[in-house]
Amino acid sequence: MDILYLLIPVSVVLVFVIGIFFWKSVRGGQFEDLEGPAYRILMDDDRAVQPVQNAAAQAETGRSSSQSGNASRVDPHQ
């Protein structure tokens, strides 16, 4: 029973602290655009394709990235 004298005030303070953080995030615009990040995942980004193309070019020349030393440069003379 004595522990309730400690737990009840701690829980009330915790609720107020969580409420303050939630209120600050709402006022700061944290929850204004809920659909935008979901659509950004689906957008094509051509920069993400570039490393795959370099790997394909190395596979055509028969050199692995451990042999070449620089994965983005392919020597056409070998």
N, C-alpha and C positions, 0 to 999 in steps of 0.2 A: 504494500500500500504506500510505503514511503517513496518508492521509485516514481509513482505518479506525480508527486510534487516536482520532480525533475523533468519527466518526459512531457508533460502537458505544456509547460512554458517553452521547452525546446522545440516542440512541434509547432507551436503557434509562431515562434520566431522564424522557423524554417519556412512556413507557409508565406509569411510576409516577405522574406528574402526572395523566394521563388516568384512571388507576385511582382516584386519590383523589377526583377530581371525580365520577366515576361512583358511588363508594361513598357520598359525601355526598348525592347526589341520591336514591339508593335509601333511605338512612336518613331523609331528609327527607320521604319520601312522594310524590316526584315521579311515580312509576310505579304508584300504587295504583289510580287510576280511569282505565283506558284506554278504556272504552266510553262514559263519560259525555259527553265533548265531542262525540262523533259523534252522540249522540242530541239534544244541545242545539241542533245545527244544524237539526234537523228540527222542533223545537218552534215553534209559532206565536207570534209576538210582535205584539200589536196596535199597539204604538207604531210599528212600522215601516210600518204601513199609513197612518198619519195624514198624512205629507207627500204621499202619492199622492192622498188625498182632497182636500187643499187644491189641488193642481194641477188636479184634475178640476173643482173648483168655480170656479177661475179660467178654465178653458177654456169653461165654460158662460156666463160673463159676457162673454167675448170679450176679456179683458184679459190681457196677458202680464205676467210677473213684472218685466220691465224697466220697464213703464209704471206698475205699481202702487207700486213702491218697497218694499212689505212683502208678501212672498209668502204670509204666513199670514193676512192680513186681506183680506176681500172686501167692497167697498162695495156694498150692495144698491141704492143710488140711481143707479148709473150703468148 
